[in-house]
């Protein structure tokens, strides 16, 4: 073997990487500073922009790749979805650069200007770099990085300039559309100002071309609007389409309040919004902000139309957005009134009923029945029975609730099973309730099943530990219990057990029993579960359960962690962010380390927004498919 054969060899990929690094550094202005990052989480460089020797405060991230594949024209690479999500959350724009070794050419693309992703569920996305990066192109990078940064600070730069450009629009003067846009925006002079030249960042732009309009925020991906005209043009509606695109672009950079202001202008006339990916987001946003008039206009134009393609999306977004009772009533009555004029009114009547269940239970039941009279197949659908069972329960019609839950299960609705178990528990049939919880699917959903898993543990404690199979008890009673004024644990235990023997769902008595057990060094956590579950609206009982999930070492760590997670999910369900104030109560948790542990659980265990179920029925109505869609309006695909 010759000496040369035993020397290290430099691989081609190392050589390409070195070339692309040198080439990238050489095309940037010399005064810019490139910071190499030692930990590469999808960003390997950070560029700091200087002008005339002074820092500008503008940075941008870089992901630099190299390849020798293909012809070298507009090379592409696969980027993991997690990396793309990370880029969207960083405070600075991210530039993707691919160096092609054979042609000695750098290509680039800004991640925030990627086109709409038609397949967002994949684990990665192909990113094609379409622009050559040379010294001339490099000087423009600072402007785009500045646009990205200022777009996300847009609310600090009012009024926002709206830059309108273009000469012709589908063969006519673009001035007609420009005037219509300017006229609509003139109602918000403190927030928007139309300009026709020399705009200042941050600004909105509408590039009116002969066969399309590109509209949005500079520093964000522009939205393309195209038309097929037949007959006269309604420039008021066309202007509303552009303004709706402005609104969605503002939403994508976090300017929610400004988005709402523009949606209120666009709602009466826009057509493209109703068919866009952002329509559900717009409905949810108007709902959350209580913009009744604008919301009802969109509902009348979609959900109140029998065959409108956006009907279900409008209802899904509205239902998920936490509408006020008054707004829910208004929307339900709007839909019911329209549905009675449809050729097939049942779906509209059912949707109206489902919207009203918490606001007007009696009216909701009438609408459920009216829907079934219009289409008898509803009586064969488990969800129709389950939803009414919950309404009957809210009206304290216990026997009806049980009857309807049993019917729902008979028709294959598995979600009715834990609800029936809860009825059995509240009516004193504890052994039967335990079995019903065990038979129900309470494990597949971490969030929705939390209350039922704890209820099952409570039933196990009452049936097996306290030996109480059943009791005749007032279903909705909230039993009182005042423990004796003593520190004698025997007296406290006797009083608690006496109360429980009368009503095993006496949460105060269970809480006292848990205290006694803890004082004696016995397992106390299951008595605390029974206390919290039976009086589920007392935040202090949930806090006590959470404390014991940290401190009760009679159970394995894994079991205590599962109980703690379920307890915190329930605390979030019943009390929301206000539960933090309970954790801060020093009378309940005096140990700072313990409080920190509970707070950590509070911050890390939050229930996700439940997906909304859309049902697609077969042509003959004999079967249906449930489709679950995310309800978080901030979801990137919603915009």
C-alpha positions as CSV (number, residue, x, y, z in Angstrom):
1,X,0.0,0.0,0.0
2,X,1.4,3.4,-1.0
3,X,1.5,6.2,1.6
4,X,-1.1,8.2,-0.4
5,X,-3.6,5.3,-0.2
6,X,-3.7,5.6,3.6
7,X,-4.5,9.3,3.8
8,X,-7.9,10.8,4.7
9,X,-10.2,11.4,1.7
10,X,-12.5,14.5,1.4
11,X,-15.9,13.4,0.3
12,X,-17.9,15.2,-2.4
13,X,-20.6,16.4,0.0
14,X,-18.0,18.1,2.2
15,X,-16.6,19.8,-0.8
16,X,-20.0,21.0,-2.0
17,X,-20.8,22.3,1.5
18,X,-17.6,24.2,1.7
19,X,-18.1,25.7,-1.8
20,X,-21.7,26.8,-1.0
21,X,-20.6,28.4,2.3
22,X,-17.9,30.4,0.6
23,X,-20.2,31.4,-2.3
24,X,-23.0,32.5,0.0
25,X,-20.6,34.7,2.0
26,X,-19.2,36.2,-1.1
27,X,-22.5,37.4,-2.6
28,X,-23.6,39.2,0.5
29,X,-22.6,42.8,1.1
30,X,-19.3,42.9,2.9
31,X,-20.5,44.9,5.8
32,X,-23.2,42.4,6.7
33,X,-22.3,40.0,9.5
34,X,-22.9,36.2,9.3
35,X,-23.3,34.4,12.6
36,X,-22.8,30.7,12.3
37,X,-25.0,28.7,14.7
38,X,-23.5,25.7,16.4
39,X,-26.8,24.0,17.0
40,X,-28.7,23.5,13.8
41,X,-32.4,23.1,14.4
42,X,-33.3,24.0,10.8
43,X,-31.3,27.3,10.9
44,X,-27.5,27.2,10.4
45,X,-26.8,30.9,9.9
46,X,-28.1,34.2,11.1
47,X,-27.4,37.3,9.0
48,X,-27.3,40.8,10.6
49,X,-27.9,43.7,8.1
50,X,-25.7,46.8,8.3
51,X,-26.1,50.0,6.3
52,X,-23.3,52.5,6.0
53,X,-21.5,50.9,8.9
54,X,-24.4,51.0,11.2
55,X,-26.6,48.2,12.5
56,X,-30.2,48.3,11.4
57,X,-31.6,45.8,13.9
58,X,-32.7,43.7,11.0
59,X,-31.7,40.0,10.9
60,X,-32.7,37.0,8.8
61,X,-32.2,33.3,9.3
62,X,-30.6,31.1,6.7
63,X,-30.8,27.4,5.9
64,X,-28.0,26.6,3.4
65,X,-28.0,23.4,1.5
66,X,-26.0,22.0,-1.4
67,X,-26.6,19.5,-4.1
68,X,-25.2,18.2,-7.4
69,X,-28.4,16.6,-8.6
70,X,-30.3,17.5,-11.7
71,X,-29.6,20.2,-14.2
72,X,-29.1,22.9,-11.6
73,X,-32.1,24.9,-12.7
74,X,-34.4,25.8,-9.7
75,X,-33.2,23.0,-7.4
76,X,-35.4,21.6,-4.7
77,X,-35.0,19.9,-1.3
78,X,-37.3,18.2,1.2
79,X,-37.8,20.2,4.4
80,X,-39.3,18.5,7.4
81,X,-42.7,19.8,8.6
82,X,-41.4,20.5,12.1
83,X,-38.7,22.7,10.6
84,X,-41.2,24.7,8.5
85,X,-43.4,25.2,11.7
86,X,-40.3,26.3,13.6
87,X,-39.5,28.9,10.9
88,X,-43.0,30.3,11.0
89,X,-42.6,30.9,14.8
90,X,-39.2,32.7,14.7
91,X,-39.2,36.5,15.0
92,X,-37.1,36.8,11.8
93,X,-37.6,35.7,8.2
94,X,-35.9,32.5,7.0
95,X,-34.1,32.2,3.7
96,X,-33.6,28.8,2.1
97,X,-30.5,28.7,-0.1
98,X,-29.5,25.7,-2.3
99,X,-26.1,25.7,-3.9
100,X,-25.7,23.7,-7.1
101,X,-22.2,22.5,-7.3
102,X,-21.8,21.6,-11.0
103,X,-23.2,25.0,-12.2
104,X,-21.6,26.9,-9.4
105,X,-25.0,28.7,-8.8
106,X,-26.9,29.7,-5.6
107,X,-30.6,29.6,-5.6
108,X,-32.9,31.0,-2.9
109,X,-36.5,31.3,-1.7
110,X,-38.1,32.9,1.4
111,X,-39.9,30.4,3.5
112,X,-42.8,32.8,4.2
113,X,-43.4,33.3,0.5
114,X,-43.9,29.6,-0.3
115,X,-47.2,28.9,-2.2
116,X,-50.2,27.4,-0.4
117,X,-49.6,23.9,0.8
118,X,-52.2,21.6,-0.7
119,X,-51.1,18.6,1.4
120,X,-50.2,19.8,4.9
121,X,-50.5,16.4,6.6
122,X,-47.3,15.0,5.1
123,X,-44.1,14.8,7.3
124,X,-42.1,17.0,4.9
125,X,-42.5,19.4,2.0
126,X,-40.6,19.9,-1.2
127,X,-39.2,23.4,-1.3
128,X,-38.1,24.7,-4.7
129,X,-35.7,27.6,-4.8
130,X,-36.7,29.7,-7.9
131,X,-34.5,32.7,-7.7
132,X,-30.7,33.1,-8.5
133,X,-28.8,34.5,-5.6
134,X,-26.1,36.8,-6.8
135,X,-24.7,40.1,-5.6
136,X,-27.5,42.1,-7.3
137,X,-30.2,40.0,-5.7
138,X,-28.5,39.9,-2.3
139,X,-29.0,43.6,-1.7
140,X,-32.8,43.1,-1.9
141,X,-32.7,40.6,0.9
142,X,-32.6,43.3,3.5
143,X,-35.9,44.8,2.2
144,X,-37.7,41.5,2.5
145,X,-36.3,40.8,5.9
146,X,-37.4,44.3,7.0
147,X,-40.9,43.7,5.5
148,X,-41.3,40.5,7.4
149,X,-40.3,42.1,10.7
150,X,-42.5,45.2,10.3
151,X,-45.5,43.2,9.0
152,X,-45.5,41.5,12.4
153,X,-45.5,44.9,14.2
154,X,-48.1,46.4,11.9
155,X,-50.4,47.5,14.7
156,X,-47.7,49.9,15.9
157,X,-47.7,51.7,12.5
158,X,-51.1,53.2,12.0
159,X,-52.5,54.3,9.7
160,X,-51.3,51.5,7.4
161,X,-50.6,52.4,3.8
162,X,-52.5,50.5,1.2
163,X,-50.6,50.5,-2.1
164,X,-52.7,50.0,-5.2
165,X,-50.9,49.4,-8.5
166,X,-51.9,48.3,-12.1
167,X,-53.5,49.8,-15.2
168,X,-56.0,47.3,-16.5
169,X,-58.3,44.7,-15.0
170,X,-59.8,42.1,-17.3
171,X,-59.7,44.6,-20.2
172,X,-61.1,47.6,-18.3
173,X,-59.4,50.4,-16.5
174,X,-58.0,49.3,-13.1
175,X,-59.0,52.7,-11.8
176,X,-62.6,51.5,-11.3
177,X,-61.5,48.8,-8.9
178,X,-59.0,51.1,-7.2
179,X,-61.7,53.7,-6.5
180,X,-64.0,51.1,-5.1
181,X,-61.3,49.8,-2.7
182,X,-60.4,53.3,-1.6
183,X,-64.1,54.2,-1.1
184,X,-64.6,51.2,1.2
185,X,-61.5,51.9,3.2
186,X,-62.4,55.5,3.6
187,X,-64.6,54.5,6.5
188,X,-61.5,53.7,8.5
189,X,-59.2,56.7,8.0
190,X,-57.4,56.2,11.3
191,X,-56.3,52.7,10.3
192,X,-55.8,52.6,6.5
193,X,-54.6,55.1,3.9
194,X,-54.6,54.4,0.2
195,X,-51.4,55.4,-1.7
196,X,-50.5,54.9,-5.3
197,X,-46.7,55.3,-5.2
198,X,-43.8,55.1,-2.8
199,X,-45.4,53.1,0.1
200,X,-43.6,52.8,3.4
201,X,-43.2,49.6,5.3
202,X,-45.3,48.0,6.7
203,X,-48.0,48.3,4.0
204,X,-50.8,46.3,2.3
205,X,-50.6,45.9,-1.5
206,X,-52.9,45.0,-4.3
207,X,-51.3,44.4,-7.6
208,X,-54.1,44.7,-10.2
209,X,-53.1,42.8,-13.3
210,X,-55.2,42.2,-16.4
211,X,-56.3,38.6,-15.4
212,X,-55.8,38.6,-11.6
213,X,-55.3,40.5,-8.4
214,X,-52.4,39.8,-6.0
215,X,-53.4,41.2,-2.6
216,X,-51.9,41.0,0.9
217,X,-49.3,42.3,3.4
218,X,-45.9,43.1,2.1
219,X,-43.7,40.6,4.0
220,X,-46.4,37.9,3.8
221,X,-47.6,35.6,1.0
222,X,-49.9,37.5,-1.4
223,X,-53.3,35.9,-2.2
224,X,-54.3,35.5,-5.8
225,X,-57.8,36.4,-6.9
226,X,-59.1,35.5,-10.3
227,X,-62.6,35.7,-12.0
228,X,-64.7,34.6,-14.8
229,X,-67.0,37.5,-15.7
230,X,-70.4,37.1,-17.2
231,X,-72.3,40.3,-17.6
232,X,-71.9,43.5,-15.6
233,X,-69.2,43.8,-13.0
234,X,-70.0,44.7,-9.4
235,X,-67.0,46.7,-8.3
236,X,-68.3,46.9,-4.8
237,X,-68.2,43.2,-4.5
238,X,-64.8,43.0,-6.2
239,X,-63.4,45.5,-3.8
240,X,-64.7,43.5,-0.9
241,X,-62.8,40.5,-2.2
242,X,-59.6,42.4,-2.2
243,X,-60.3,43.8,1.3
244,X,-61.1,40.2,2.5
245,X,-57.6,39.2,1.2
246,X,-56.1,42.1,3.1
247,X,-57.9,40.9,6.3
248,X,-56.7,37.3,6.1
249,X,-53.1,38.6,5.4
250,X,-53.3,40.8,8.5
251,X,-54.5,37.8,10.5
252,X,-51.6,35.7,9.4
253,X,-49.2,38.3,10.9
254,X,-51.1,38.5,14.2
255,X,-53.1,41.7,13.6
256,X,-56.4,40.2,14.7
257,X,-58.1,43.5,15.5
258,X,-57.3,45.0,12.2
259,X,-58.5,41.9,10.5
260,X,-61.9,42.1,12.2
261,X,-62.3,45.7,11.0
262,X,-61.7,44.8,7.4
263,X,-63.9,41.6,7.6
264,X,-66.8,43.9,8.8
265,X,-66.4,45.9,5.6
266,X,-66.0,42.8,3.3
267,X,-68.7,40.6,4.8
268,X,-71.8,41.9,3.0
269,X,-70.5,41.5,-0.6
270,X,-67.3,39.4,-0.8
271,X,-67.6,36.2,-2.8
272,X,-64.1,34.9,-2.8
273,X,-63.9,34.8,1.0
274,X,-66.8,32.3,1.1
275,X,-64.8,29.8,-1.0
276,X,-61.3,30.5,0.5
277,X,-59.4,28.4,3.0
278,X,-59.7,31.3,5.4
279,X,-63.5,31.4,5.5
280,X,-63.8,29.3,8.6
281,X,-61.2,31.5,10.3
282,X,-63.1,34.6,9.4
283,X,-66.4,33.2,10.9
284,X,-64.6,32.1,14.1
285,X,-62.9,35.5,14.5
286,X,-66.1,37.5,14.0
287,X,-67.8,35.2,16.5
288,X,-65.1,35.6,19.1
289,X,-65.2,39.3,18.8
290,X,-69.0,39.4,19.0
291,X,-69.5,41.1,15.6
292,X,-73.1,40.1,15.3
293,X,-74.1,42.1,12.2
294,X,-71.1,41.0,10.1
295,X,-71.4,37.4,11.3
296,X,-75.1,37.1,10.5
297,X,-74.4,38.5,7.0
298,X,-72.0,35.6,6.4
299,X,-74.3,33.1,8.0
300,X,-77.3,34.2,5.8
301,X,-75.1,33.9,2.7
302,X,-73.8,30.4,3.6
303,X,-75.3,28.4,6.4
304,X,-78.8,29.6,5.7
305,X,-78.6,28.3,2.1
306,X,-79.5,24.7,1.5
307,X,-76.8,23.9,-1.1
308,X,-74.1,26.4,-0.3
309,X,-70.7,24.6,-0.3
310,X,-69.5,26.6,2.7
311,X,-72.6,25.9,4.8
312,X,-71.0,23.2,7.0
313,X,-67.7,25.2,7.4
314,X,-69.6,28.2,8.6
315,X,-71.4,26.2,11.2
316,X,-68.3,24.4,12.3
317,X,-66.3,27.6,12.7
318,X,-69.2,29.3,14.5
319,X,-69.8,26.4,16.9
320,X,-66.2,26.2,17.9
321,X,-65.6,29.9,18.6
322,X,-67.3,30.4,22.0
323,X,-70.3,32.5,20.8
324,X,-72.3,34.5,23.4
325,X,-75.8,33.0,24.2
326,X,-77.5,35.9,22.3
327,X,-75.4,35.3,19.2
328,X,-76.1,31.5,19.3
329,X,-79.8,32.2,19.5
330,X,-79.7,34.7,16.6
331,X,-77.8,32.2,14.4
332,X,-80.0,29.3,15.4
333,X,-83.2,31.2,14.6
334,X,-81.7,32.5,11.3
335,X,-80.9,28.9,10.2
336,X,-84.2,27.4,11.4
337,X,-86.2,30.2,9.6
338,X,-84.3,29.6,6.4
339,X,-84.5,25.8,6.6
340,X,-88.3,25.8,6.7
341,X,-88.2,27.1,3.1
342,X,-85.8,24.4,1.9
343,X,-86.8,21.3,-0.2
344,X,-85.1,19.2,2.5
345,X,-85.3,21.1,5.7
346,X,-84.2,18.4,8.2
347,X,-80.5,19.2,8.1
348,X,-81.0,22.9,8.8
349,X,-83.5,22.2,11.6
350,X,-81.1,19.8,13.2
351,X,-78.2,22.3,12.9
352,X,-80.4,25.0,14.5
353,X,-81.3,22.6,17.3
354,X,-77.7,21.7,18.0
355,X,-76.8,25.4,18.2
356,X,-79.5,26.1,20.8
357,X,-78.9,23.2,23.3
358,X,-77.3,25.3,25.9
359,X,-79.2,28.5,25.4
360,X,-82.8,27.3,25.0
361,X,-83.2,23.7,25.8
362,X,-86.9,23.4,25.3
363,X,-86.7,25.1,21.9
364,X,-83.8,22.9,20.9
365,X,-85.9,19.7,21.7
366,X,-88.7,21.1,19.5
367,X,-86.3,21.6,16.6
368,X,-84.8,18.1,17.1
369,X,-88.3,16.7,16.8
370,X,-89.1,18.9,13.8
371,X,-86.0,17.7,12.1
372,X,-87.0,14.0,12.6
373,X,-90.5,14.8,11.3
374,X,-88.9,16.2,8.2
375,X,-86.6,13.2,7.8
376,X,-87.5,10.1,9.9
377,X,-84.0,8.6,9.4
378,X,-82.8,10.9,12.2
379,X,-84.5,8.6,14.6
380,X,-82.0,5.9,13.5
381,X,-79.0,8.0,14.2
382,X,-77.3,7.6,17.6
383,X,-76.1,11.2,17.8
384,X,-79.7,12.5,17.5
385,X,-80.6,10.6,20.6
386,X,-77.4,11.3,22.5
387,X,-77.6,15.1,22.0
388,X,-81.2,15.2,23.2
389,X,-80.3,13.0,26.2
390,X,-77.9,15.8,27.3
391,X,-80.6,18.4,26.8
392,X,-83.0,16.4,29.0
393,X,-80.3,16.1,31.6
394,X,-79.9,19.9,31.6
395,X,-83.6,20.2,32.2
396,X,-83.3,17.7,35.1
397,X,-85.4,15.2,33.2
398,X,-83.3,12.3,34.5
399,X,-85.5,9.4,33.2
400,X,-85.7,10.9,29.8
401,X,-81.9,11.4,29.7
402,X,-81.3,7.8,30.6
403,X,-83.8,6.6,28.0
404,X,-82.2,8.7,25.2
405,X,-78.7,7.7,26.1
406,X,-79.7,4.0,26.0
407,X,-81.3,4.6,22.6
408,X,-78.1,6.3,21.4
409,X,-76.1,3.3,22.4
410,X,-78.6,1.0,20.7
411,X,-78.0,2.9,17.5
412,X,-74.2,2.5,17.8
413,X,-73.2,5.9,19.4
414,X,-70.3,5.0,21.7
415,X,-70.0,8.5,23.1
416,X,-73.3,8.0,24.9
417,X,-71.9,5.2,27.0
418,X,-70.0,7.3,29.6
419,X,-72.9,9.8,29.8
420,X,-75.2,6.9,30.7
421,X,-72.7,5.7,33.3
422,X,-72.7,9.2,34.8
423,X,-76.5,9.1,35.0
424,X,-76.3,5.7,36.8
425,X,-73.7,7.2,39.2
426,X,-75.8,10.3,40.0
427,X,-78.9,8.1,40.6
428,X,-77.2,5.9,43.1
429,X,-76.5,2.8,41.0
430,X,-72.9,2.7,41.8
431,X,-71.9,-0.9,40.9
432,X,-73.8,-0.6,37.7
433,X,-72.2,2.7,37.0
434,X,-68.7,1.3,37.6
435,X,-69.4,-1.5,35.1
436,X,-70.8,1.0,32.6
437,X,-67.6,3.2,32.8
438,X,-65.5,0.1,32.3
439,X,-67.5,-0.9,29.2
440,X,-67.3,2.6,27.8
441,X,-64.5,3.9,25.7
442,X,-62.9,6.3,28.2
443,X,-59.3,5.7,27.3
444,X,-58.9,6.7,23.6
445,X,-59.3,10.4,24.2
446,X,-56.8,11.9,26.7
447,X,-58.9,15.1,27.1
448,X,-62.6,14.0,26.7
449,X,-62.1,10.9,28.9
450,X,-60.5,12.6,31.9
451,X,-63.7,13.1,33.9
452,X,-64.9,9.6,33.1
453,X,-61.7,7.9,34.1
454,X,-61.7,9.7,37.5
455,X,-65.5,8.9,37.9
456,X,-64.7,5.2,37.3
457,X,-62.0,5.4,40.1
458,X,-64.6,7.1,42.4
459,X,-67.0,4.2,41.8
460,X,-64.3,1.7,42.4
461,X,-63.6,3.4,45.8
462,X,-67.3,3.6,46.8
463,X,-68.2,0.0,45.7
464,X,-65.0,-1.9,46.8
465,X,-63.6,0.1,49.6
466,X,-66.8,1.5,51.2
467,X,-68.9,-1.5,50.2
468,X,-71.8,0.5,48.9
469,X,-73.4,-0.9,45.7
470,X,-76.4,1.4,45.4
471,X,-78.5,3.9,47.2
472,X,-81.8,5.7,46.7
473,X,-80.8,9.3,46.4
474,X,-82.1,12.5,44.8
475,X,-80.4,12.6,41.5
476,X,-79.3,16.3,41.5
477,X,-78.9,16.7,45.2
478,X,-75.8,18.5,46.6
479,X,-75.6,17.0,50.1
480,X,-74.3,19.1,53.0
481,X,-71.7,18.0,55.4
482,X,-70.1,20.0,58.2
483,X,-67.3,18.0,60.0
484,X,-67.3,18.1,63.8
485,X,-65.1,20.7,65.4
486,X,-62.4,18.3,66.6
487,X,-59.0,17.1,65.7
488,X,-59.9,13.6,66.8
489,X,-59.6,11.6,63.5
490,X,-61.9,8.8,64.8
491,X,-64.7,11.3,65.4
492,X,-64.1,12.8,62.0
493,X,-64.0,9.4,60.3
494,X,-67.2,8.3,62.0
495,X,-69.0,11.5,61.0
496,X,-67.8,11.3,57.3
497,X,-68.8,7.6,57.0
498,X,-72.2,8.2,58.5
499,X,-72.8,10.9,55.9
500,X,-71.6,8.7,53.1
501,X,-73.8,5.9,54.2
502,X,-76.7,8.2,53.6
503,X,-75.4,9.6,50.4
504,X,-72.3,8.1,48.9
505,X,-71.9,11.2,46.6
506,X,-71.3,13.5,49.6
507,X,-68.2,15.2,48.3
508,X,-67.5,17.1,51.6
509,X,-67.6,13.9,53.5
510,X,-65.2,12.2,51.1
511,X,-62.9,15.2,51.5
512,X,-62.9,14.8,55.3
513,X,-62.3,11.1,54.9
514,X,-59.3,11.8,52.7
515,X,-57.9,14.1,55.4
516,X,-58.3,11.4,58.0
517,X,-56.6,8.8,55.9
518,X,-53.7,11.2,55.1
519,X,-53.2,12.0,58.8
520,X,-53.0,8.2,59.5
521,X,-50.6,7.6,56.7
522,X,-53.1,5.6,54.7
523,X,-53.9,5.9,51.0
524,X,-56.0,9.0,50.6
525,X,-56.0,9.8,46.9
526,X,-59.1,7.8,46.0
527,X,-61.2,9.5,48.6
528,X,-60.0,12.8,47.1
529,X,-61.0,11.6,43.7
530,X,-64.5,10.8,45.0
531,X,-64.7,14.3,46.6
532,X,-63.7,16.2,43.4
533,X,-65.8,14.1,41.0
534,X,-69.0,14.3,43.1
535,X,-68.8,18.0,43.6
536,X,-67.1,18.9,40.3
537,X,-67.6,22.6,40.5
538,X,-65.5,23.2,43.7
539,X,-62.0,24.3,42.6
540,X,-60.5,23.6,46.0
541,X,-61.4,19.9,45.9
542,X,-59.6,19.6,42.5
543,X,-56.6,21.4,44.0
544,X,-56.5,19.0,46.9
545,X,-56.6,16.1,44.5
546,X,-53.8,17.6,42.5
547,X,-51.7,18.1,45.7
548,X,-52.2,14.5,46.6
549,X,-51.3,13.3,43.1
550,X,-47.9,14.9,43.8
551,X,-47.5,13.8,47.5
552,X,-49.4,10.5,48.0
553,X,-46.6,7.9,47.6
554,X,-48.9,5.0,48.2
555,X,-49.3,4.7,44.4
556,X,-46.6,4.3,41.8
557,X,-45.4,7.5,40.2
558,X,-46.9,6.6,36.8
559,X,-50.4,6.1,38.3
560,X,-50.2,9.3,40.3
561,X,-49.1,11.2,37.2
562,X,-52.1,9.8,35.2
563,X,-54.5,10.9,38.0
564,X,-52.8,14.3,38.2
565,X,-53.1,14.9,34.5
566,X,-56.8,13.9,34.4
567,X,-57.5,16.1,37.5
568,X,-55.8,19.1,35.8
569,X,-57.7,18.5,32.5
570,X,-60.9,18.6,34.6
571,X,-59.8,21.8,36.4
572,X,-59.2,23.5,33.0
573,X,-62.6,22.3,31.8
574,X,-64.5,23.7,34.8
575,X,-62.5,26.8,35.7
576,X,-60.2,27.7,32.9
577,X,-57.3,30.1,33.4
578,X,-59.0,31.3,36.7
579,X,-57.7,28.1,38.3
580,X,-54.3,29.7,38.6
581,X,-55.7,32.0,41.3
582,X,-56.7,28.9,43.3
583,X,-53.1,27.5,43.1
584,X,-51.8,30.8,44.4
585,X,-53.9,30.5,47.6
586,X,-51.2,30.1,50.3
587,X,-53.7,28.7,52.8
588,X,-54.1,25.6,50.6
589,X,-50.5,25.0,49.4
590,X,-47.9,26.4,51.7
591,X,-44.9,24.6,50.3
592,X,-43.5,26.7,47.4
593,X,-41.9,23.6,45.8
594,X,-45.2,21.8,45.8
595,X,-47.0,24.9,44.4
596,X,-44.3,25.1,41.6
597,X,-45.0,21.4,40.7
598,X,-48.8,22.0,40.5
599,X,-48.2,25.2,38.4
600,X,-45.9,23.2,36.1
601,X,-48.8,20.8,35.6
602,X,-51.2,23.7,35.0
603,X,-49.0,25.1,32.3
604,X,-48.2,21.9,30.5
605,X,-51.5,20.0,30.7
606,X,-54.0,22.0,28.8
607,X,-57.0,20.5,26.9
608,X,-56.9,21.0,23.2
609,X,-59.8,22.6,21.5
610,X,-62.0,19.7,20.6
611,X,-62.3,19.0,16.9
612,X,-65.7,19.8,15.4
613,X,-67.6,16.9,13.8
614,X,-69.0,17.3,10.4
615,X,-71.2,14.5,9.1
616,X,-71.4,13.5,5.5
617,X,-74.5,11.4,4.9
618,X,-74.8,8.9,2.0
619,X,-77.1,9.8,-0.9
620,X,-80.0,7.7,0.6
621,X,-79.3,9.0,4.1
622,X,-78.9,5.4,5.5
623,X,-75.4,6.0,6.7
624,X,-73.0,8.8,7.5
625,X,-69.3,9.4,7.9
626,X,-67.9,11.6,10.6
627,X,-65.1,14.1,9.7
628,X,-63.3,15.8,12.5
629,X,-61.6,19.1,11.7
630,X,-59.3,21.3,13.9
631,X,-61.2,24.2,15.6
632,X,-58.2,26.3,16.5
633,X,-58.6,29.4,14.3
634,X,-54.9,30.0,14.5
635,X,-54.2,26.8,12.6
636,X,-52.1,27.9,9.6
637,X,-54.2,25.9,7.1
638,X,-57.2,27.9,8.2
639,X,-55.9,31.0,6.6
